[in-house]
Amino acid sequence: MSDRPIDSAIWSARDTRATARRLATVHEAALTGEPPPHTAPDAPRAVIGESWRRVLTSGLDPDGEHTQHPLSVAELEHRRQRSQLAAVLPVLNEGLLATADAAQQIMVVTDAEGRVLWREGSAPVRRMADRLGFDKGADWTEGAVGTNAIGTALVARRPVLVHSAEHFVRSHHQWTCAAAPLHDPRDGRLLGTVDISGPAPTFHPTTLALVSAVARLAEGELRGRHHRSLERLRSSAAPMLARLGGRALAVDPNGWVAGVTGLTPPDRVALPKAPEAGPLWLPRYGRCALEPLPGGWLVRVGGPEPEAGPNRVLLDVSGRDGSTVTVSGPAGSWSHELTPRHAELLFVLAAHPQGRSAAELAEDLFGDGSRTVTVRAELSRLRRHLGSVLAHRPYRFADGVEVELRLPPVSGHLLPQSLAPAVAAARQG
């Protein structure tokens, strides 16, 4: 079956029951180890086949009882309050909820860890979902419930439809679900997913396109909120910046820059995860001082340098939902969430302490040694965050910096969304 955006090959079958039976045959062949008929019309789509292979590797039982361990009420509420998606619930509800309810489906919003934060829609379908444990606080990742639109979209980082027996777990074969990932428009960080699920006969070919479009609207709302917030901070900080001598920046709590004086304005400053007023070391500017502002921080650049710069880096690629780099030194430590591409780059550099040329990195990431311009541009962006931690000629972690690489317990789970040849080779052990 082809991997078309709306998956019209599924809808084209006049008899949906016959379609489900054919999908079940492909599913059975995959579980028994028989080579699926990749040239046949009903061969598993690429996104489904890749997901089945991941789930088979994890040892999940397609016929077993998958007991859920939902979040506590307190933890669920904490995650809801912390999630940026709470701000765009009205957009998601307006775009999807009425359609879902009328079509006997439910709308589900999860966080980046696949935990169900909100669930609304048809009451009878919610009761059906309850019997599967598909309720608020549930874990709907591939590792917990096998191939499904939410968990697979979190790994594939793109909209996914999973129909009937394309689900890995047989108890889910009566369902169809379509999910789209939601990203932070500022830096591309994965925030969660929005999903429409319901009984397989309720499937419609426009469902995935609708979910994808509403997800983009929600991301647009987040982008607008960010711009309005920076504008408010810029207005309040402008008089103070105008009076200051030297170099300073006004930044929001996440380090996004609203105003500067005496400096070329960057997009963002790498603040610690829990910044506090007082002296600190920043990778781009060295010794600085942090002062609170309404809605953000004033960063005064300058002052005596600490005795030494950063001396330790922890690169954590052990999670399936994101990667971080933590830099430590005499002035303290700070962490930075990495884009998928930057996680790949730092993983390769950590695996090659002697360093890599631009051509070697292009081969590692793209399988094409000629793509050096792309590699240099990405490394330039990385150096804005990591500063003296990275060296070049060849590209490597700087001398004297201790690097710790934290990997997932199963090598096959390393950076699951990555297509980089170097990462694929590392997954094979």
Secondary structure, DSSP 8 states (H G I E B T S, - for coil): ----TT-HHHHT-S-HHHHHHHHHHHHHHHHTT----TTSTTS--HHHHHHHHHHHHHT--TTS--------HHHHHHHHHH-GGGGGHHHHIIIIIHHHHHTT-EEEEEETT-BEEEEEE-HHHHHHHHHTT-STT-B-SHHHH-S-HHHHHHHHTS-EEEEGGGSSSGGGTTEEEEEEEEE-TTT--EEEEEEEEEEGGG--TTHHHHHHHHHHHHHHHHHHHHHHHHHHHHHHHHHHHHH--SEEEEE-TT-BEEEEESS---SB----SS--SEEEEETTTEEEEEEEETTEEEEEE-S---SS---EEEEE---SS-EEEEEEETTEEEEEEE-HHHHHHHHHHHH-TT-B-HHHHHHHHHS-TT-HHHHHHHHHHHHHHHGGGEETTTBEE-TT-EEEEE--SSGGGSSTT---HHHHHHHT-
